[in-house]
Amino acid sequence: MKKSSPHSLSVLFLTFILFLVPFNFYGLPADGATPLNNEDYVHAVHKLFNAARSNIRIMAYQAWFYEEYPDSDSNMFLQELIQAKKRGVDVRVLLETSNWDQNLDQQNKAFAKRLEEAGVVVYFDHKELTSHQKVIIIDDYATVVSSHNWSHYSLHVNNEAAVLIWSREAAKAFFDYINEMMEQAGHSPLPITRAEKIVSREGFDMYPVEDIKLLTNRQFFPFAHGAFQKAETSIRVVQRSALYYTMIPAYDARKGREPGEPVSQVNIMLKDLISAKKRGVDVQVIFDAEVRKRRSTGEWTVNAQNEDTAMRLMAGGVTVFYDSLTTQTHAKMAIVDDQVIVGSTNWTHNAVEIGNEASVLIKSKPLSKVYYSYFDQLKSEGVEVKPGLDLFSLKNQMEKNGDSQEASDDTD
């Protein structure tokens, strides 16, 4: 009998997991969607919190309260949630609690304490898992899915990507996801509601939407992989972290792999980009690369974690850029023809295969044009990756010229 090749085993494995993953194959209807990149997110969230009429549901990875900056936007978010509670809105918040980042854990618990003292109900996720989602649901209708944390740098300095979806069905799907995370953490599920009084869309730019799919947890890879394989014209990717793996990470608790299973699903997506380029698709990628002075110590730092991946893609013919070296690009975004993927999911093994993440895939040609323009803006601020590009040499040059911007101490 002829033995199966490693390639055929890999294909069989991927086909197998596509049928095992419990995701909805059918899209969700929506009245429209609103892009909320960078500081647009801040203005929209303030407006939504102040206009909420029935309920607010939140899943957040990082929420900071700044004692020394009482008017900071994350502080204002907290006060707006308290005011919403006082006017009768049911406010529930699920926060990350960390077993590896003490500072994050303390910050989130301090934020939660202030909310709880005002009567807001706060829950914490499963301590052994990273809950990296950034989701806000208003009145069972308006859902914000983003890369934004509630910190100064994320809200005002970083490059971030978000989208606001106007859809009862999408809100219900994300609500069900929140309850999955509640059950995972040992909490009782939130009561099912259907708000009769809903937040107004007035003042928001809305774009028509053909189709929406949730890309939560293990749903991200099958949909992203499928979209890349079917791409016909163009692919654009913006990523904070994109790592190629030569071995299974030590933190992966699984003891064995299926026959033909790749080391990481991230590797497959990176190969998808190269394959798309080879069949004539215009593939361009922006990765975060930081050369900045650390705020807390004054020391220069070089974040070259994406360098290996950038060089691998470049060798495969993909056009790769680093972002503005003095600004963290924290966005997690992909555009495939007229489809947009936005959310919290980094291209890391933990994000794609282990942790809790929330992204969304939206099919909309008008909406995709906005994100293509955002990509081009970031590209214009960056530098194309070429053979011999050395971030450490750039650091020495920037240090000599005094060309710097303080780096964030935020975690994500």
N, C-alpha and C positions, 0 to 999 in steps of 0.2 A: 504493500500500500504506500502511495506517495505521501510523504510527510508534508504537513502544512508549513508554509514559510512564516517567519516572524511577522512579515507585513500582513499576511492573511489572518494570522491570529490576532493582530492588533485591530484589524477591521472588524473581525467577529466580536471582539471584546467591546468595541465602541457601539456596534449595533445592539449588543446585549444590554448595555447600560442605558441606552436610549429608551428601551422598552421597560426597564426597571424603574427609572426615575418617575415619581408620581407628580408630573406637572400637567397643567391644562394645555391641550393642543389647540384649543379654540381661543380666539382673541376676545377681549372684553370691549364693549362699546363705550364711547365717551362723547361728551358734548364738545370737547376740545382740550387743548393742552397749552400751557404757558411756559416758555423757557425762562429759567431763573439763574443765570450764570453769575458768578462773582457776587457783587453787592446787591444785585437785583433780588437775590434770595432774602437778604436782611429786610429790605423794604416790604417784600411780600409777606414774610412771616409776621412782622409787626401788624400789618393790615389784617391778616387772617385772624390772629389772636384777638385783636380788638373787635373784629366783626363776628366772631363765632357766636352762634345763637343756641346751640344745643349741647355739643360735646367736643372735646379735644382729646385725641389719642396720640401719644408720642413714643417713639423708640429712639433713644440717643446713645451714642458711644461716649461722648465727652461733653460735659456741661460745666463751665467754669463761672464762678462768681468772683468778681474782682473787688476786694475791699477798698483798694486805693483808687478805683475808677468807678464810682457809683453810677455814672451815666453810660457805662459800656453797654453794648447791645445785648450781650448774653445776660447781664443783670436786668435789662429792660424786659427781655423775654420772660424771665422769672417773675417779675412784677406783673406783667400782662397775664400770665397764667393765673396768678393769685387774684387779680381783678376779675378775670373771667369766672373763676370759682365763686367769687362773692356775688356776681350777678346771676348765678344759678346755672352756669355751664358745668357739665360733668367733665372734670379734667383728670386724666389718668396718664402716668408716665412710667415707662420701663427703661431703666438705665443699666449700663454696663457696670459690673463689679469685677475687678481684676485680681487675679492671683499672681500676676507677674509685674504689674506696674503700680507701685504703691502710691505714687503721686496722683495718677489718674483715679485710683480707687478713693483716695481721700477727697479729691476735688468733687467727684460725683456724689459722694455721701454728704459733703457739706452743702452742695446744691439741693440735694434731696431733703435734707433736714429743714431748710428754709421753706421749701414747698409744703412739707408735712405739717410744719407749725402753723401754716395758713389753711390747713384742711385739705390740701391736694393729696390724692392717693398716689403713692410712689411704690414701684416694685423694682427689684433687682434681678438680673438675669442669672443663669447658672454660672457659678463661680469658676468652674473648670473650663468653660468655653468662652471665647471672645465673641461678644455681640457687637458687631461693628456697624449695624444698620443706622441709617439716619432717615427716619420716616415720620411725617406728621399727617394726621387725618383730622379734618375739620368737618363737623356736622354730617358725618357719614357720606361725604360728597367730594370735598376737595382734598387731594392727597399730594403732599410734597415728598419727592424722593430725591435725595441729594448726596453729595460727597462732603457737605459742610458739617463741621463740628461747631459747637457753641463755645468758641474761643475767639479772642481778638484777631489772631493771625488768620484763622480760617474765615472769619466773617469780613475782614477788611484788607488783608494783605495777599493771601494765597490766590492762585487761580483755582476756581472750583466750578463744578457743573451740577445743575439741578433742573428739575422739571416739576410743574404743577399740573396735575391731571384732574379734570372736572368730570367725574363719573361716579355714580353710586355703585356700579358693579366693581370698579377698580378699588374703591374705598372698602367695599365688603371683602374683597379678596385679600387686601392688606390687613384688614381687621382679623380675618381668619388666621393669617400668618402671625400676627401678634399673639393670638391665643395659642398657637403652636409653641411659641417661645415662652409663654406663661406656663404652659403644661411642662415644658422641658425643665423649667426652673422650679417646679413644684408648687406653683400658684394655681388657684382656681381660675377658670376662664373669666374674662370680662363679660358682662351681660350683653347680649345681642340687642342692638338698638337700630331704629330707623328714624332718623331725625325728620320731623315735619317742618321745622324751621331751619333753613339752611343758609349758609354764608353766601353773600352776594358776589357775583362775578364782575360787578361794575368796576371799571378802572383797570382791569387786567387785559392784556393783549392775548387773544385766543387764536389758536391755529387748529384747523380741522384735522381729525385723526381717523385713520382707516382701521387701525388694529392696535391693541395693547396686550402684552403678555408680561406676567410677573416673572422675574428672574431672581428668585430668592433661594439662598443656600445652594443646594445641589442642582437647582434648575438653571443656574447661570451657564455652566459649560455646554450642555446640550444645545441650548438656543444660540449661544454665541458661535460655537463650532459650526452649527448648521448654517447660520447666516454667512459666515466667512466662506464656507464651501460653495454657497450659492451666489456669492457676489458676482455681479456682471460688469460693473463700471468702475466703482471706486470704493475704497476702504480708508477711513481715517481713524486713528487711535490716539488717545491722550491718556497717559498712565503715570500715576505717582510711583508705582512699584511694579516692575515686570521682570521676573526672575526665571532664568533657565536652570533646570535641575539635572545634575549628573548622577545623583543618588537620592533615595527616599529620605526626606528630612527626619531627623531623630525624634521630633515631636509627634510624628505620625504614629498613632498607637496601633495601627493595623499590623499584624504579625506577618502577613504574607500578601502576595499579589496574585491576581488571576493570570493564567498563561497568556502571554502576549500583551499584558497590561503595561502601558508606558509608565515611566517613573513618575510623571506628573501630567495632569491634564493641561497645565499651563504650557508645557512643551508642545502639545498638539496645536494649541491656538497659535503659537508662534510659527509653527510649521505651516499652518493654514495661511498665514500672511505671505510667506514665501511662495507657497503653491499658487495663491491668487495672483501674485506678481508675475509668475512664470506663465500664467495663462492670459496675461494681458490686462489685468485689473490694475488701476492706478492706486497703489498702496503707499500711504505716508503715515509716519508715526512720530509722535512727540513724547519724549520721556523727561521726567524731572531729573535735573542734575544740578546740585547746589554747590556753589563756591562762595561762601559767605562767612562773616564774622559772627561768632556765637555771642549772643546777648549777655549770657550769664557769666562768661569767663573772659571775653574779649579775644579769644583765640580763633584763628581761621580754621574752618572746616571744609572738607571736600566730601560730598556725598556722591560716590561713583557706583552705587549699587546696581544701576541699570546698564553700566558700561559693557559688560559681557554680552548681555542680551542685545544691546544696540549694535555691537560689532557682528554678532551672528546674523541679525536681520540684514545689515548692510552687505555682508558677504553673500546673502541670498538675493540681493538686488533690490531690497526694500529701501525707500528713501526715509532716513531717520534724522530727526532733529532733537537737540536738547533745548529745553525751554530757556527763558531768561535765567541766567545762572544766579541772579540775585533775588529771584522770587520762587518760592516753592509752588510747583504745580501739583496740586493735591487732587485734581479732577480724575475721575475714572469714567471715561467716555469712549464710545466707538460709534462711528457712522458707517453703515454698509448700504450703499446705494441710497434709498430713501427711508432707511430705518435708523433709528437712534437708540443706543443703549446708554443709559445714565444711571448712576447709583453709587453704592459704597464699595463695590467689589474691585479690589486690587488684583493684579495678575500674579498672585503668589499662591503657593500650595495650600497654605492655611486658609486663605480667603475662598479659594475655589472649591476645596475638597473637605474642609473641616469646620471652619467657623460659621457664624451666623452673619449673613449679608443680605442686603436688599437692593436690587436694581430693577430696571424696567426696560422693556423693548417696545418702542413706539414706531409704527409705520405711518409716516406722514411726510410727503414731499415738501410742503411749505415749512413744516417745523424743522426738517433736516437741513434746509437752507440756512436757518439761523445758526445751527451748530456747525455747519461747514464754515460759516463766516467767523465763528468763535475760534475754530481751529486755525484759520488763516491768520487771525489776530495773534494768537500765541506763537505761530510759526514765524511771524514777522519780528517778534521780540527775541527769537532764539538764534541758534547756530546749527548749521547742518553738520552732521557727524561725517567726518572723512577719515580715511586711514591716517594714523599718526596724530589725531587729535588727542591731546593729553590734558585732562582736567587739572592735574597738579601743576603743570606748566602755566596754565591759565590762571590758577590761583596765585602763583608767584608774581605774574604780571599784574594782576589786579591789586595784590597787596602792595606792590611797588608804586602803583599809580594812585593808591588810596581809593580805588573804586570799589566800594563795599556797601552792603546793606545788612543790618543786623539780622541774624537768623532766629527763627522761632524756637522756643523751648517746648512747643506743643508736642503731644504724642499722637501718632496715628500711622 
